[in-house]
C-alpha cells in the first residue's frame, strides 16, 4: 500500500503506483487552509489519500486539478471541497461526463483510437467491476494564472499547456521552493505514435524556466521529486532535442549522434526514447 511521505512541515505526498497508473497526490498545509493537488484515479485512491492525511491532522479545503486525464480526476467524488481547474480542464471534464467506462465502451474507444490501450487496461485493474464514475464539475476556473493564500504559504497555479495535454497547469509553492508539474513534461499519448513537438516543447520549457529557484520538482509519475540540478538537466535535454530535431529535420540518428557529442557519452534508453518521440512529432 502507498504511504504518505512528508517532505516538510507543510507538504506531504502519496507516491505513484505504476501498475494502475496512480499519479502523485500532494497536500500543502497552510496556517489556515490546506490545498490538495489532484484527485487520484479512483475513489479508492482518493480515500487512501484522505485517510492518511487524517493521520497527519490534515484535511483538504481546496482541490486543484493539473489536467483532465482520468488518472487525475476519477477520485473527485470523494473530495468534498471546492475544486479549482483551468477553464479548458472544466470543458474536458464535461465531455468525460458523457462517456461510459464499461469494458465494451472502453474497448470500442481503443479501436477507434480515442482511448489509449495502456489507460484502458489500467482503468480495468484499478476500478475492477465498480465503474460508477461520478465527475462533479469544478467550482472555480481560471484562464492563465491564479494564487491561493493558505496562511503563511501561497500556491501559484499557472496554465502552461504542452504536448501531453493542452490544459496542463503547474503549481508553485515559493515558500517551500517546490514546483509541481503534473504531467506537462510527458509526451502526447493520445496519438497513433507517442510524440513531442518542437514548438510546444520550446514554449513549455520557456514557461517553466522562470521557476529557477525551485529546489524540489514533482512530476506526477516519477517516484520521487527531482532535485534542482536533475531538473535543469532534464529541461535542457528536452530543449536541445527540440532544437536538434529542427536542425536535422527529424533525422533520429543525426539527433542522437549530435546529442551524444554534446553530452560526451552514450545516450541511455530513456533519452533515445525521447528522441524517438520528437521524430514522431516532426513526421
Secondary structure in CASP SS format (residue, H / E / C, confidence):
PFRMAT SS
TARGET T0000
AUTHOR 0000-0000-0000
METHOD secondary structure of the structure
MODEL  1
X C 1.00
X C 1.00
X C 1.00
X E 1.00
X E 1.00
X E 1.00
X C 1.00
X C 1.00
X C 1.00
X C 1.00
X E 1.00
X E 1.00
X E 1.00
X E 1.00
X C 1.00
X C 1.00
X E 1.00
X H 1.00
X H 1.00
X H 1.00
X C 1.00
X E 1.00
X C 1.00
X C 1.00
X E 1.00
X E 1.00
X E 1.00
X E 1.00
X E 1.00
X C 1.00
X C 1.00
X C 1.00
X C 1.00
X E 1.00
X E 1.00
X E 1.00
X E 1.00
X C 1.00
X C 1.00
X C 1.00
X C 1.00
X C 1.00
X H 1.00
X H 1.00
X H 1.00
X H 1.00
X H 1.00
X H 1.00
X H 1.00
X H 1.00
X H 1.00
X H 1.00
X H 1.00
X H 1.00
X H 1.00
X C 1.00
X C 1.00
X C 1.00
X C 1.00
X C 1.00
X C 1.00
X E 1.00
X E 1.00
X E 1.00
X C 1.00
X C 1.00
X C 1.00
X C 1.00
X C 1.00
X H 1.00
X H 1.00
X H 1.00
X H 1.00
X C 1.00
X C 1.00
X H 1.00
X H 1.00
X H 1.00
X C 1.00
X C 1.00
X C 1.00
X E 1.00
X E 1.00
X E 1.00
X E 1.00
X E 1.00
X H 1.00
X H 1.00
X H 1.00
X H 1.00
X H 1.00
X H 1.00
X H 1.00
X H 1.00
X H 1.00
X H 1.00
X C 1.00
X C 1.00
X C 1.00
X C 1.00
X C 1.00
X C 1.00
X H 1.00
X H 1.00
X H 1.00
X H 1.00
X H 1.00
X H 1.00
X H 1.00
X H 1.00
X H 1.00
X H 1.00
X C 1.00
X C 1.00
X C 1.00
X C 1.00
X H 1.00
X H 1.00
X H 1.00
X H 1.00
X H 1.00
X H 1.00
X H 1.00
X H 1.00
X H 1.00
X H 1.00
X H 1.00
X C 1.00
X C 1.00
X C 1.00
X C 1.00
X C 1.00
X C 1.00
X C 1.00
X C 1.00
X C 1.00
X C 1.00
X C 1.00
X C 1.00
X E 1.00
X E 1.00
X E 1.00
X C 1.00
X C 1.00
X E 1.00
X E 1.00
X E 1.00
X E 1.00
X E 1.00
X C 1.00
X C 1.00
X C 1.00
X C 1.00
X E 1.00
X E 1.00
X E 1.00
X E 1.00
X E 1.00
X E 1.00
X C 1.00
X C 1.00
X C 1.00
X C 1.00
X C 1.00
X C 1.00
X C 1.00
X C 1.00
X C 1.00
X E 1.00
X E 1.00
X E 1.00
X E 1.00
X E 1.00
X C 1.00
X C 1.00
X C 1.00
X C 1.00
X E 1.00
X E 1.00
X E 1.00
X C 1.00
X C 1.00
X C 1.00
X C 1.00
X C 1.00
X C 1.00
X C 1.00
X E 1.00
X C 1.00
X C 1.00
X C 1.00
X C 1.00
X C 1.00
X C 1.00
X E 1.00
X C 1.00
X C 1.00
X H 1.00
X H 1.00
X H 1.00
X H 1.00
X H 1.00
X H 1.00
X H 1.00
X H 1.00
X H 1.00
X H 1.00
X H 1.00
X H 1.00
X C 1.00
X C 1.00
X C 1.00
X C 1.00
X C 1.00
X C 1.00
X E 1.00
X E 1.00
X E 1.00
X C 1.00
X C 1.00
X C 1.00
X C 1.00
X C 1.00
X C 1.00
X C 1.00
X E 1.00
X E 1.00
X H 1.00
X H 1.00
X H 1.00
X H 1.00
X H 1.00
X H 1.00
X H 1.00
X H 1.00
X H 1.00
X H 1.00
X H 1.00
X H 1.00
X H 1.00
X H 1.00
X H 1.00
X H 1.00
X H 1.00
X H 1.00
X H 1.00
X H 1.00
X C 1.00
X C 1.00
X C 1.00
X C 1.00
X H 1.00
X H 1.00
X H 1.00
X H 1.00
X H 1.00
X H 1.00
X H 1.00
X H 1.00
X H 1.00
X H 1.00
X H 1.00
X H 1.00
X C 1.00
X C 1.00
X C 1.00
X C 1.00
X C 1.00
X H 1.00
X H 1.00
X H 1.00
X H 1.00
X H 1.00
X H 1.00
X H 1.00
X H 1.00
X H 1.00
X H 1.00
X H 1.00
X H 1.00
X H 1.00
X H 1.00
X C 1.00
END
